[in-house]
Amino acid sequence: MATHRDTPEGLATLVDITRALSGTLKLDVAMAHVLDLLAQRLDVVRSQIALLHERHLVIQAAHGYGSRAVGTRYAPGEGIVGRVADSGRPVVVARMSREPALVYRAARRPELPRGELTFICVPLLLNRRAIGTLAVDLPHSATRDYERDAALLSVVASLVAQGVRIHRLAADDRRRLEDENTHLRRELRDRYEFSSIIGTSGAVREVFDQVAQVAGTNTTVLVRGESGTGKELIAHAIHYNSPRAQRPFVRVSCAALPDSLIESELFGYEKGAFTGADARKKGRFELAEGGTLFLDEIGEVNPVTQVKLLRVLQSREIERLGGTETIKVDVRLVAATNTDMERAIAAGTFRQDLYYRLNVFSIFVPPLRERKSDLVMLVDHFLERFSREHRRPVKRISTPAIDMLMAYHWPGNVRELENALERAVLASDGQVVHAHHLPPSLQTAEATGTSSCASLSAAVDAYEKDLILDALKTARGNQARAARLLSTTERILSYKVRRHRIDIRRIRQATAAS
């Protein structure tokens, strides 16, 4: 082996080995390339790289042994290769024919058509511990400097060991990301399965049935309803209960994008299409390939973009801005709007033909004021969620607070309710959300549609009754325990229960049922 690590040829070989190890994410391919380089540059007849797996050495790459060598195993400590792995020190056998300790796992004992061979085996070391071995056979020469040969191969082995470490780290990261991706997809599917649509009212059951009907198809869906009713939740439920659930769900808020940007966001653009377009960019249609594209507030799209959307729905093809290439897209479209589409068509701001293409299957999400029977379920859901997220001890909401929520007309729908309850959880200093923890807008006559003519004494009485009811519910109707919770006597509490006409029996029945 004339080449040495300090010679130009040796340095070039080490550089090429480094490139081979970093040029691919497949470790077996990289190691096979290293052995090919050793054969070409260093006149190696045969070579092998083995890695430790549960104390056994397993050949990962081989050169000159035939196709069956890879996968061959050495028992712990077996032969010279096993000894090198155990000791972490290189071994040189000047004449292979005179060494009985050689174990030929990868091939039969060699015939030596090229004369006597020399065997060198060096460890692959990481943190001073052997993780495998590099072994080579090369032509014997009486003038060979074995120490220099072993030193060069030790450098090569060090590069291979670092390559193994990097590839293992990359594999661990890839597995971690795959596990996280699987976990997140499972969470999303659980979050947006049919049962996540909260409510038992007739209007919600109708939405539930419609989602179930259309989810398994590729039909274009138009979700209609006021702002804050949960149209995006419906779009998610359609996607994550469809055959496209493993593919992307891409959301575009058409109202949030200016007219000058919406076209490039949807369809992408080519390099140089406009000032600042320094590279090609894929649009949302391409990013959603195989999955679902959710166009929120579709009624806000400008007329030029409406024409292009119509073409996509008709031909399933797009062109990037500034390009001429036609790109086929496989995307399911779900659109949502709170706009009166029929009025927009009559006013000429929305194309009638596009509306017909979008309105293949229409789902109307009812406003909260039309599904007041679902309000208690929604309140319980949000209280549990926010108490968990903000680490607050809130367990329930008081009856007067529920009455206040039921009296309100909810112009902001479920989104407004969600925000109000998050504020109430943060404002609460105990286990119960009271009326005074709710936003001021819910406590005014203008907001609730109720008159505010109660006197101060009436307000104090209402608050006192509220506190007593909460204590009795917590104590499951036990007046002695409720009195202790309120830091008063059972006699005084009994008097106030009669004064406020509180039905103890009803409270006991309700708490026993729960």
C-alpha positions as a Python dict, from the first residue, in 0.01 Angstrom:
ca = {
    (1, 'M'): (0, 0, 0),
    (2, 'A'): (210, 286, -132),
    (3, 'T'): (-43, 558, -58),
    (4, 'H'): (-17, 719, 285),
    (5, 'R'): (-239, 970, 457),
    (6, 'D'): (32, 1241, 442),
    (7, 'T'): (82, 1208, 66),
    (8, 'P'): (-130, 1399, -188),
    (9, 'E'): (-282, 1070, -302),
    (10, 'G'): (-367, 975, 55),
    (11, 'L'): (-523, 1313, 131),
    (12, 'A'): (-728, 1296, -188),
    (13, 'T'): (-850, 950, -89),
    (14, 'L'): (-956, 1073, 256),
    (15, 'V'): (-1138, 1368, 100),
    (16, 'D'): (-1325, 1136, -138),
    (17, 'I'): (-1416, 903, 149),
    (18, 'T'): (-1556, 1198, 344),
    (19, 'R'): (-1768, 1297, 42),
    (20, 'A'): (-1890, 939, 2),
    (21, 'L'): (-2005, 928, 364),
    (22, 'S'): (-2183, 1264, 348),
    (23, 'G'): (-2329, 1226, -1),
    (24, 'T'): (-2620, 997, 85),
    (25, 'L'): (-2861, 930, 371),
    (26, 'K'): (-2833, 552, 312),
    (27, 'L'): (-2557, 420, 537),
    (28, 'D'): (-2508, 89, 353),
    (29, 'V'): (-2463, 271, 21),
    (30, 'A'): (-2210, 511, 176),
    (31, 'M'): (-2002, 229, 328),
    (32, 'A'): (-2005, 31, 4),
    (33, 'H'): (-1875, 341, -175),
    (34, 'V'): (-1592, 372, 82),
    (35, 'L'): (-1483, 12, 18),
    (36, 'D'): (-1490, 72, -359),
    (37, 'L'): (-1261, 372, -310),
    (38, 'L'): (-1019, 161, -103),
    (39, 'A'): (-1010, -98, -381),
    (40, 'Q'): (-944, 166, -650),
    (41, 'R'): (-691, 381, -465),
    (42, 'L'): (-512, 144, -227),
    (43, 'D'): (-499, -183, -421),
    (44, 'V'): (-720, -360, -165),
    (45, 'V'): (-818, -712, -277),
    (46, 'R'): (-1109, -760, -37),
    (47, 'S'): (-1261, -555, 242),
    (48, 'Q'): (-1550, -547, 483),
    (49, 'I'): (-1713, -315, 737),
    (50, 'A'): (-1893, -476, 1031),
    (51, 'L'): (-2098, -302, 1301),
    (52, 'L'): (-2189, -423, 1649),
    (53, 'H'): (-2552, -524, 1700),
    (54, 'E'): (-2626, -660, 2049),
    (55, 'R'): (-2259, -770, 2089),
    (56, 'H'): (-2255, -956, 1755),
    (57, 'L'): (-2059, -812, 1464),
    (58, 'V'): (-2269, -797, 1148),
    (59, 'I'): (-2112, -723, 809),
    (60, 'Q'): (-2281, -412, 665),
    (61, 'A'): (-2075, -369, 348),
    (62, 'A'): (-1824, -593, 165),
    (63, 'H'): (-1603, -575, -143),
    (64, 'G'): (-1461, -878, -325),
    (65, 'Y'): (-1657, -1138, -123),
    (66, 'G'): (-1968, -1183, -337),
    (67, 'S'): (-2329, -1087, -276),
    (68, 'R'): (-2391, -1312, 27),
    (69, 'A'): (-2132, -1153, 254),
    (70, 'V'): (-2354, -867, 376),
    (71, 'G'): (-2548, -975, 684),
    (72, 'T'): (-2292, -1236, 795),
    (73, 'R'): (-2250, -1240, 1176),
    (74, 'Y'): (-1949, -1292, 1401),
    (75, 'A'): (-2006, -1421, 1754),
    (76, 'P'): (-1869, -1201, 2036),
    (77, 'G'): (-1488, -1220, 2038),
    (78, 'E'): (-1480, -1460, 1741),
    (79, 'G'): (-1158, -1458, 1537),
    (80, 'I'): (-929, -1161, 1488),
    (81, 'V'): (-1220, -936, 1384),
    (82, 'G'): (-1398, -1013, 1710),
    (83, 'R'): (-1077, -956, 1906),
    (84, 'V'): (-1032, -611, 1749),
    (85, 'A'): (-1390, -518, 1837),
    (86, 'D'): (-1337, -630, 2199),
    (87, 'S'): (-997, -466, 2250),
    (88, 'G'): (-1041, -154, 2040),
    (89, 'R'): (-689, -196, 1901),
    (90, 'P'): (-582, -272, 1539),
    (91, 'V'): (-430, -606, 1438),
    (92, 'V'): (-197, -670, 1142),
    (93, 'V'): (-140, -1021, 1004),
    (94, 'A'): (154, -999, 764),
    (95, 'R'): (97, -1345, 610),
    (96, 'M'): (-260, -1466, 614),
    (97, 'S'): (-162, -1821, 520),
    (98, 'R'): (25, -1860, 848),
    (99, 'E'): (-249, -1728, 1080),
    (100, 'P'): (-486, -1998, 1213),
    (101, 'A'): (-694, -1744, 1410),
    (102, 'L'): (-846, -1595, 1096),
    (103, 'V'): (-1216, -1676, 1067),
    (104, 'Y'): (-1363, -1661, 716),
    (105, 'R'): (-1725, -1573, 778),
    (106, 'A'): (-1777, -1376, 459),
    (107, 'A'): (-1614, -1633, 227),
    (108, 'R'): (-1434, -1963, 222),
    (109, 'R'): (-1063, -1972, 310),
    (110, 'P'): (-912, -1795, 11),
    (111, 'E'): (-714, -1945, -267),
    (112, 'L'): (-433, -1700, -326),
    (113, 'P'): (-403, -1657, -704),
    (114, 'R'): (-216, -1330, -651),
    (115, 'G'): (24, -1475, -398),
    (116, 'E'): (39, -1413, -23),
    (117, 'L'): (-203, -1159, 133),
    (118, 'T'): (-175, -930, 432),
    (119, 'F'): (-473, -881, 664),
    (120, 'I'): (-531, -557, 855),
    (121, 'C'): (-824, -500, 1086),
    (122, 'V'): (-888, -168, 1267),
    (123, 'P'): (-1170, -71, 1504),
    (124, 'L'): (-1439, 190, 1435),
    (125, 'L'): (-1418, 402, 1749),
    (126, 'L'): (-1674, 642, 1896),
    (127, 'N'): (-1599, 797, 2234),
    (128, 'R'): (-1308, 549, 2264),
    (129, 'R'): (-1540, 251, 2232),
    (130, 'A'): (-1551, 19, 1933),
    (131, 'I'): (-1879, 17, 1741),
    (132, 'G'): (-1746, -206, 1462),
    (133, 'T'): (-1445, -296, 1249),
    (134, 'L'): (-1287, -226, 910),
    (135, 'A'): (-1091, -521, 769),
    (136, 'V'): (-892, -539, 442),
    (137, 'D'): (-688, -796, 250),
    (138, 'L'): (-408, -660, 34),
    (139, 'P'): (-108, -806, -150),
    (140, 'H'): (180, -900, 79),
    (141, 'S'): (512, -719, 37),
    (142, 'A'): (828, -768, 241),
    (143, 'T'): (899, -394, 220),
    (144, 'R'): (555, -284, 343),
    (145, 'D'): (537, -45, 636),
    (146, 'Y'): (254, -207, 833),
    (147, 'E'): (234, 70, 1092),
    (148, 'R'): (175, 334, 822),
    (149, 'D'): (-87, 113, 654),
    (150, 'A'): (-270, 58, 983),
    (151, 'A'): (-250, 432, 1062),
    (152, 'L'): (-410, 524, 729),
    (153, 'L'): (-685, 266, 772),
    (154, 'S'): (-743, 393, 1127),
    (155, 'V'): (-808, 740, 985),
    (156, 'V'): (-1049, 588, 732),
    (157, 'A'): (-1218, 393, 1015),
    (158, 'S'): (-1252, 714, 1216),
    (159, 'L'): (-1426, 883, 922),
    (160, 'V'): (-1657, 582, 882),
    (161, 'A'): (-1738, 586, 1256),
    (162, 'Q'): (-1831, 953, 1240),
    (163, 'G'): (-2041, 881, 933),
    (164, 'V'): (-2220, 603, 1125),
    (165, 'R'): (-2283, 842, 1415),
    (166, 'I'): (-2426, 1112, 1185),
    (167, 'H'): (-2643, 865, 996),
    (168, 'R'): (-2776, 721, 1323),
    (169, 'L'): (-2857, 1068, 1454),
    (170, 'A'): (-3035, 1146, 1127),
    (171, 'A'): (-3225, 818, 1148),
    (172, 'D'): (-3324, 892, 1510),
    (173, 'D'): (-3443, 1240, 1410),
    (174, 'R'): (-3635, 1096, 1117),
    (175, 'R'): (-3805, 838, 1339),
    (176, 'R'): (-3883, 1106, 1598),
    (177, 'L'): (-4035, 1331, 1332),
    (178, 'E'): (-4234, 1041, 1189),
    (179, 'D'): (-4362, 953, 1537),
    (180, 'E'): (-4450, 1318, 1604),
    (181, 'N'): (-4622, 1342, 1266),
    (182, 'T'): (-4821, 1026, 1336),
    (183, 'H'): (-4911, 1154, 1684),
    (184, 'L'): (-5018, 1495, 1554),
    (185, 'R'): (-5226, 1341, 1277),
    (186, 'R'): (-5393, 1116, 1534),
    (187, 'E'): (-5460, 1418, 1756),
    (188, 'L'): (-5604, 1611, 1463),
    (189, 'R'): (-5824, 1319, 1364),
    (190, 'D'): (-5945, 1279, 1722),
    (191, 'R'): (-6005, 1654, 1753),
    (192, 'Y'): (-6202, 1676, 1430),
    (193, 'E'): (-6392, 1348, 1432),
    (194, 'F'): (-6770, 1369, 1415),
    (195, 'S'): (-6810, 1355, 1794),
    (196, 'S'): (-6609, 1678, 1825),
    (197, 'I'): (-6905, 1872, 1682),
    (198, 'I'): (-7063, 1963, 2016),
    (199, 'G'): (-7438, 1976, 2045),
    (200, 'T'): (-7755, 1769, 2037),
    (201, 'S'): (-7999, 2021, 1894),
    (202, 'G'): (-8186, 1939, 1576),
    (203, 'A'): (-7985, 2195, 1377),
    (204, 'V'): (-7652, 2043, 1486),
    (205, 'R'): (-7770, 1687, 1422),
    (206, 'E'): (-7857, 1794, 1068),
    (207, 'V'): (-7503, 1933, 1019),
    (208, 'F'): (-7362, 1612, 1164),
    (209, 'D'): (-7561, 1402, 916),
    (210, 'Q'): (-7451, 1618, 622),
    (211, 'V'): (-7082, 1593, 717),
    (212, 'A'): (-7116, 1214, 744),
    (213, 'Q'): (-7280, 1201, 400),
    (214, 'V'): (-7017, 1403, 217),
    (215, 'A'): (-6690, 1325, 403),
    (216, 'G'): (-6614, 1001, 219),
    (217, 'T'): (-6652, 1158, -126),
    (218, 'N'): (-6446, 1404, -332),
    (219, 'T'): (-6740, 1642, -374),
    (220, 'T'): (-6681, 2016, -351),
    (221, 'V'): (-6849, 2153, -37),
    (222, 'L'): (-6972, 2505, 43),
    (223, 'V'): (-7005, 2572, 418),
    (224, 'R'): (-7231, 2869, 494),
    (225, 'G'): (-7304, 3050, 817),
    (226, 'E'): (-7240, 3360, 1021),
    (227, 'S'): (-6893, 3454, 1144),
    (228, 'G'): (-6789, 3255, 1451),
    (229, 'T'): (-7024, 2960, 1400),
    (230, 'G'): (-6745, 2707, 1343),
    (231, 'K'): (-6727, 2673, 965),
    (232, 'E'): (-6356, 2582, 977),
    (233, 'L'): (-6434, 2306, 1229),
    (234, 'I'): (-6677, 2159, 975),
    (235, 'A'): (-6411, 2178, 701),
    (236, 'H'): (-6162, 1998, 926),
    (237, 'A'): (-6419, 1732, 1014),
    (238, 'I'): (-6482, 1669, 642),
    (239, 'H'): (-6109, 1635, 569),
    (240, 'Y'): (-6004, 1420, 865),
    (241, 'N'): (-6292, 1178, 812),
    (242, 'S'): (-6221, 1140, 439),
    (243, 'P'): (-5985, 914, 239),
    (244, 'R'): (-5759, 1222, 212),
    (245, 'A'): (-5700, 1241, 589),
    (246, 'Q'): (-5331, 1143, 558),
    (247, 'R'): (-5267, 1418, 304),
    (248, 'P'): (-5238, 1796, 368),
    (249, 'F'): (-5516, 2024, 488),
    (250, 'V'): (-5431, 2374, 361),
    (251, 'R'): (-5630, 2680, 472),
    (252, 'V'): (-5647, 3012, 287),
    (253, 'S'): (-5825, 3313, 435),
    (254, 'C'): (-5938, 3495, 122),
    (255, 'A'): (-6049, 3801, 322),
    (256, 'A'): (-5705, 3839, 482),
    (257, 'L'): (-5515, 3853, 151),
    (258, 'P'): (-5510, 4168, -64),
    (259, 'D'): (-5614, 4136, -428),
    (260, 'S'): (-5251, 4174, -540),
    (261, 'L'): (-5141, 3867, -341),
    (262, 'I'): (-5427, 3619, -345),
    (263, 'E'): (-5356, 3497, -700),
    (264, 'S'): (-4988, 3425, -630),
    (265, 'E'): (-5077, 3259, -297),
    (266, 'L'): (-5328, 3027, -458),
    (267, 'F'): (-5146, 2940, -779),
    (268, 'G'): (-4780, 3016, -702),
    (269, 'Y'): (-4540, 3198, -929),
    (270, 'E'): (-4232, 3150, -1145),
    (271, 'K'): (-3898, 3316, -1087),
    (272, 'G'): (-3905, 3668, -1231),
    (273, 'A'): (-4285, 3681, -1256),
    (274, 'F'): (-4278, 4015, -1075),
    (275, 'T'): (-4039, 4233, -878),
    (276, 'G'): (-3917, 4037, -578),
    (277, 'A'): (-3996, 3693, -726),
    (278, 'D'): (-3639, 3565, -680),
    (279, 'A'): (-3733, 3196, -700),
    (280, 'R'): (-4018, 2971, -803),
    (281, 'K'): (-4284, 2929, -535),
    (282, 'K'): (-4558, 2669, -515),
    (283, 'G'): (-4909, 2793, -450),
    (284, 'R'): (-5163, 2657, -205),
    (285, 'F'): (-5321, 2431, -468),
    (286, 'E'): (-4988, 2253, -518),
    (287, 'L'): (-4919, 2239, -144),
    (288, 'A'): (-5257, 2072, -90),
    (289, 'E'): (-5188, 1803, -354),
    (290, 'G'): (-5379, 1487, -268),
    (291, 'G'): (-5549, 1660, 26),
    (292, 'T'): (-5802, 1934, 94),
    (293, 'L'): (-5785, 2308, 20),
    (294, 'F'): (-6010, 2515, 247),
    (295, 'L'): (-6096, 2857, 103),
    (296, 'D'): (-6237, 3060, 392),
    (297, 'E'): (-6446, 3369, 309),
    (298, 'I'): (-6468, 3274, -59),
    (299, 'G'): (-6716, 3556, -113),
    (300, 'E'): (-6434, 3810, -76),
    (301, 'V'): (-6236, 3685, -380),
    (302, 'N'): (-6192, 3943, -659),
    (303, 'P'): (-6347, 3883, -1007),
    (304, 'V'): (-6012, 3805, -1180),
    (305, 'T'): (-5929, 3530, -932),
    (306, 'Q'): (-6286, 3400, -956),
    (307, 'V'): (-6226, 3325, -1326),
    (308, 'K'): (-5911, 3126, -1245),
    (309, 'L'): (-6087, 2936, -967),
    (310, 'L'): (-6362, 2844, -1210),
    (311, 'R'): (-6104, 2700, -1449),
    (312, 'V'): (-5945, 2492, -1172),
    (313, 'L'): (-6282, 2348, -1073),
    (314, 'Q'): (-6361, 2266, -1436),
    (315, 'S'): (-6027, 2122, -1552),
    (316, 'R'): (-5833, 2051, -1231),
    (317, 'E'): (-5538, 2239, -1380),
    (318, 'I'): (-5348, 2551, -1274),
    (319, 'E'): (-5076, 2776, -1413),
    (320, 'R'): (-4829, 2956, -1190),
    (321, 'L'): (-4816, 3333, -1215),
    (322, 'G'): (-4570, 3426, -1492),
    (323, 'G'): (-4558, 3068, -1625),
    (324, 'T'): (-4698, 2875, -1918),
    (325, 'E'): (-4674, 2522, -1782),
    (326, 'T'): (-5008, 2355, -1709),
    (327, 'I'): (-5002, 2166, -1379),
    (328, 'K'): (-5254, 1896, -1293),
    (329, 'V'): (-5379, 1912, -934),
    (330, 'D'): (-5565, 1653, -728),
    (331, 'V'): (-5727, 1864, -458),
    (332, 'R'): (-6062, 1851, -284),
    (333, 'L'): (-6208, 2200, -241),
    (334, 'V'): (-6406, 2307, 65),
    (335, 'A'): (-6515, 2672, 68),
    (336, 'A'): (-6681, 2877, 339),
    (337, 'T'): (-6858, 3210, 345),
    (338, 'N'): (-7072, 3432, 566),
    (339, 'T'): (-7174, 3639, 262),
    (340, 'D'): (-7525, 3634, 119),
    (341, 'M'): (-7413, 3472, -208),
    (342, 'E'): (-7744, 3519, -387),
    (343, 'R'): (-7732, 3893, -316),
    (344, 'A'): (-7367, 3908, -427),
    (345, 'I'): (-7458, 3738, -756),
    (346, 'A'): (-7745, 3983, -811),
    (347, 'A'): (-7508, 4274, -740),
    (348, 'G'): (-7254, 4135, -990),
    (349, 'T'): (-6972, 4093, -735),
    (350, 'F'): (-6968, 3714, -753),
    (351, 'R'): (-6986, 3494, -1063),
    (352, 'Q'): (-7297, 3281, -1087),
    (353, 'D'): (-7117, 2998, -1273),
    (354, 'L'): (-6849, 2979, -999),
    (355, 'Y'): (-7121, 2972, -734),
    (356, 'Y'): (-7283, 2673, -903),
    (357, 'R'): (-6947, 2494, -913),
    (358, 'L'): (-6889, 2559, -543),
    (359, 'N'): (-7242, 2488, -427),
    (360, 'V'): (-7244, 2119, -522),
    (361, 'F'): (-7307, 2022, -159),
    (362, 'S'): (-7404, 2300, 80),
    (363, 'I'): (-7388, 2283, 460),
    (364, 'F'): (-7546, 2559, 669),
    (365, 'V'): (-7401, 2604, 1018),
    (366, 'P'): (-7667, 2757, 1246),
    (367, 'P'): (-7595, 3059, 1467),
    (368, 'L'): (-7570, 3005, 1842),
    (369, 'R'): (-7896, 3192, 1911),
    (370, 'E'): (-8080, 2921, 1712),
    (371, 'R'): (-7924, 2637, 1910),
    (372, 'K'): (-7949, 2764, 2268),
    (373, 'S'): (-8015, 2408, 2390),
    (374, 'D'): (-7648, 2332, 2306),
    (375, 'L'): (-7516, 2623, 2511),
    (376, 'V'): (-7470, 2430, 2838),
    (377, 'M'): (-7271, 2156, 2660),
    (378, 'L'): (-7052, 2417, 2494),
    (379, 'V'): (-6998, 2596, 2825),
    (380, 'D'): (-6890, 2274, 2998),
    (381, 'H'): (-6654, 2194, 2709),
    (382, 'F'): (-6485, 2535, 2713),
    (383, 'L'): (-6461, 2550, 3095),
    (384, 'E'): (-6288, 2211, 3104),
    (385, 'R'): (-6053, 2310, 2821),
    (386, 'F'): (-5952, 2650, 2960),
    (387, 'S'): (-5919, 2534, 3319),
    (388, 'R'): (-5677, 2269, 3192),
    (389, 'E'): (-5487, 2505, 2961),
    (390, 'H'): (-5453, 2784, 3221),
    (391, 'R'): (-5415, 2549, 3519),
    (392, 'R'): (-5712, 2695, 3705),
    (393, 'P'): (-5926, 2493, 3952),
    (394, 'V'): (-6258, 2588, 3786),
    (395, 'K'): (-6506, 2300, 3798),
    (396, 'R'): (-6841, 2452, 3700),
    (397, 'I'): (-7045, 2764, 3631),
    (398, 'S'): (-7313, 2910, 3857),
    (399, 'T'): (-7684, 2907, 3771),
    (400, 'P'): (-7715, 3290, 3748),
    (401, 'A'): (-7416, 3294, 3512),
    (402, 'I'): (-7583, 3032, 3293),
    (403, 'D'): (-7903, 3238, 3296),
    (404, 'M'): (-7702, 3541, 3181),
    (405, 'L'): (-7543, 3341, 2898),
    (406, 'M'): (-7884, 3209, 2791),
    (407, 'A'): (-8030, 3563, 2783),
    (408, 'Y'): (-7758, 3700, 2558),
    (409, 'H'): (-7814, 3702, 2179),
    (410, 'W'): (-7451, 3611, 2080),
    (411, 'P'): (-7378, 3816, 1767),
    (412, 'G'): (-7029, 3662, 1764),
    (413, 'N'): (-7166, 3309, 1801),
    (414, 'V'): (-6948, 3024, 1936),
    (415, 'R'): (-6627, 3222, 1895),
    (416, 'E'): (-6766, 3498, 2121),
    (417, 'L'): (-6879, 3239, 2376),
    (418, 'E'): (-6533, 3080, 2372),
    (419, 'N'): (-6363, 3414, 2435),
    (420, 'A'): (-6609, 3505, 2712),
    (421, 'L'): (-6549, 3178, 2896),
    (422, 'E'): (-6172, 3200, 2866),
    (423, 'R'): (-6190, 3544, 3027),
    (424, 'A'): (-6419, 3409, 3299),
    (425, 'V'): (-6181, 3124, 3382),
    (426, 'L'): (-5892, 3369, 3409),
    (427, 'A'): (-6098, 3608, 3625),
    (428, 'S'): (-6227, 3336, 3858),
    (429, 'D'): (-6048, 3291, 4191),
    (430, 'G'): (-6213, 2963, 4288),
    (431, 'Q'): (-6378, 2651, 4152),
    (432, 'V'): (-6691, 2827, 4025),
    (433, 'V'): (-6744, 3085, 3751),
    (434, 'H'): (-6995, 3345, 3872),
    (435, 'A'): (-7192, 3603, 3676),
    (436, 'H'): (-6955, 3882, 3773),
    (437, 'H'): (-6666, 3691, 3609),
    (438, 'L'): (-6831, 3720, 3268),
    (439, 'P'): (-6743, 4009, 3031),
    (440, 'P'): (-6919, 4340, 3101),
    (441, 'S'): (-7089, 4328, 2760),
    (442, 'L'): (-7297, 4034, 2882),
    (443, 'Q'): (-7403, 4223, 3193),
    (444, 'T'): (-7555, 4531, 3027),
    (445, 'A'): (-7914, 4588, 2928),
    (446, 'E'): (-7812, 4684, 2574),
    (447, 'A'): (-7624, 4356, 2522),
    (448, 'T'): (-7872, 4121, 2682),
    (449, 'G'): (-8190, 4287, 2572),
    (450, 'T'): (-8312, 4301, 2934),
    (451, 'S'): (-8400, 4603, 3145),
    (452, 'S'): (-8180, 4697, 3437),
    (453, 'C'): (-8414, 4825, 3709),
    (454, 'A'): (-8301, 4615, 4005),
    (455, 'S'): (-8219, 4796, 4327),
    (456, 'L'): (-7896, 4755, 4520),
    (457, 'S'): (-8066, 4533, 4782),
    (458, 'A'): (-8208, 4311, 4507),
    (459, 'A'): (-7865, 4278, 4349),
    (460, 'V'): (-7711, 4187, 4686),
    (461, 'D'): (-7986, 3929, 4745),
    (462, 'A'): (-7924, 3776, 4401),
    (463, 'Y'): (-7551, 3751, 4471),
    (464, 'E'): (-7617, 3597, 4816),
    (465, 'K'): (-7851, 3339, 4664),
    (466, 'D'): (-7589, 3261, 4400),
    (467, 'L'): (-7325, 3193, 4668),
    (468, 'I'): (-7559, 2974, 4872),
    (469, 'L'): (-7661, 2770, 4567),
    (470, 'D'): (-7295, 2712, 4477),
    (471, 'A'): (-7210, 2601, 4831),
    (472, 'L'): (-7507, 2364, 4847),
    (473, 'K'): (-7418, 2210, 4510),
    (474, 'T'): (-7060, 2160, 4625),
    (475, 'A'): (-7185, 2004, 4950),
    (476, 'R'): (-7438, 1788, 4758),
    (477, 'G'): (-7728, 1940, 4954),
    (478, 'N'): (-7569, 1895, 5298),
    (479, 'Q'): (-7656, 2221, 5481),
    (480, 'A'): (-7405, 2172, 5766),
    (481, 'R'): (-7119, 2129, 5520),
    (482, 'A'): (-7241, 2418, 5304),
    (483, 'A'): (-7251, 2641, 5614),
    (484, 'R'): (-6887, 2555, 5688),
    (485, 'L'): (-6793, 2639, 5327),
    (486, 'L'): (-6957, 2981, 5370),
    (487, 'S'): (-6806, 3037, 5717),
    (488, 'T'): (-7150, 3074, 5877),
    (489, 'T'): (-7378, 2870, 6103),
    (490, 'E'): (-7622, 2604, 5991),
    (491, 'R'): (-7909, 2801, 6157),
    (492, 'I'): (-7834, 3118, 5958),
    (493, 'L'): (-7793, 2918, 5637),
    (494, 'S'): (-8126, 2741, 5695),
    (495, 'Y'): (-8296, 3078, 5743),
    (496, 'K'): (-8149, 3215, 5417),
    (497, 'V'): (-8242, 2896, 5226),
    (498, 'R'): (-8606, 2951, 5328),
    (499, 'R'): (-8584, 3325, 5254),
    (500, 'H'): (-8453, 3267, 4900),
    (501, 'R'): (-8691, 2972, 4845),
    (502, 'I'): (-8410, 2732, 4755),
    (503, 'D'): (-8527, 2375, 4692),
    (504, 'I'): (-8281, 2156, 4889),
    (505, 'R'): (-8446, 1834, 4770),
    (506, 'R'): (-8396, 1928, 4406),
    (507, 'I'): (-8030, 2008, 4466),
    (508, 'R'): (-7975, 1670, 4637),
    (509, 'Q'): (-8141, 1485, 4348),
    (510, 'A'): (-7939, 1674, 4086),
    (511, 'T'): (-7605, 1620, 4261),
    (512, 'A'): (-7683, 1253, 4329),
    (513, 'A'): (-7754, 1198, 3957),
    (514, 'S'): (-7421, 1355, 3860),
}
